[in-house]
């Protein structure tokens, strides 16, 4: 059965591509187009997984990650940083802050993202 996945991504086209692929695996998908909305939805909806971009309006992905890890209701939620910030410093920062994993958008197709999400949620 499908899981609930929150995509926090300000690029509508990219968010829709991931949404389409994840819905093919029968997941429920919620989309937030800025960091503060993503934070609110993550707390309210309690998704099984969060795909979180770093460069976001209002609040960047690292700040959202930090807030979610401080919240007792979301501190265990798997959070994947899904971004084009591919430097090892950014990846290290994400992992140190509690990201479950750090994926570079440019290196993965939406189908690959969907496959990895499915594996994680098994």
N, C-alpha and C positions, 0 to 999 in steps of 0.2 A: 504493500500500500504506500501511497505517496506521502512524503513528508512536507512540512512547511518550511519554505526557504525565503529568506529576505535578501533581496538584491539592493545594495545601496550604491547607486551609479547615476551620475548626473547626465551622462550621454544617453538620450532616449533610445537611439538606434542600437547601441551596444546592449543596453538593458533588455530591450525587446528580443534581441538575438538569443541572449541567455535564457530569458523567460520561455521562449518558444521551445528551445531544446529541453529545458527542465520539465515543461508541461508534457512533453512527449513521454517522459518517464513517470507521468502521473503525479508530479509534485504540485502542491499548492504554492504559487509564487506571489510574493508581495514585493512591490518596488517602491523605494524611496529615492527621490532625486536630489536630496541634500543630506548632509551629515546629521543635522539636528532632527530632521524627520526620521532618518534611519534609526537614531537612538531611541526616539519615542516609540516607533513601531516595534523595535526589538524588545523593549520592555513590556509593551502592551500585548503584542501578539505571541511572544515566546516562541520564536521559530526554532526549528530543529537545527538550522544552519544559517549563518549569515555570510554572504559574499560582499565584501566591503572594499570599495575603491578608496584610494588615499586622497587624491585631489578632488575635493568636493566643496560646493558652496556652503557657507554658514559655519561649518565645523569640519575639519579634515578627518580622514579615516583613522589616523593615529589617536586623535582626541576621542572619537567615538569608541574605538577599541578600549582605550583607557577607562572610559566611563562604564562600558559594559562589563569590564573585568572587576570594577569596584562594586558593581551592583550584585547583591547576593542572588537575585533571580536570574541573572544572565552570566554569572562568572564562569559557569561550566559549559555554556553554549559554544559549539564549534564556530570559530570565526576565521574565515579564509580571507586574507588580503588579496584582492584581485585587482591588479594595478599595472601601469606601465612604468612605475618607478622601480627600475630593475637593479639599482646599485646594491652592492653587498651591504653597504651601511644601512640602506632602507630595509633590506630583508632582515638584517640582524636586529634592527630597531623593532620591527614588527614582531619578530619571534620573542625578543626580550620582554615586550609589552604584553605577551600572552596570545598572540595570534596562533591558531592551530596550524596554519600553513601559509605560505606566501607564494602566490602564483603570478607570473608575468603574462598579462593579456596577449602581448604580441607573440608569445611563444606557444599559445594554445588556441585551438579552434573552440567555438562554443560546444561542439560535440565532445571534445576532449574534456572540457570543463564539466559538462554534464556527466560523463563517464566517471570522472574522479569524485564528483559529488555523490553519485550513486554508490561508489565503493565506500566512501566515508560514512554514509548513512546506513550501511548494511547492519 
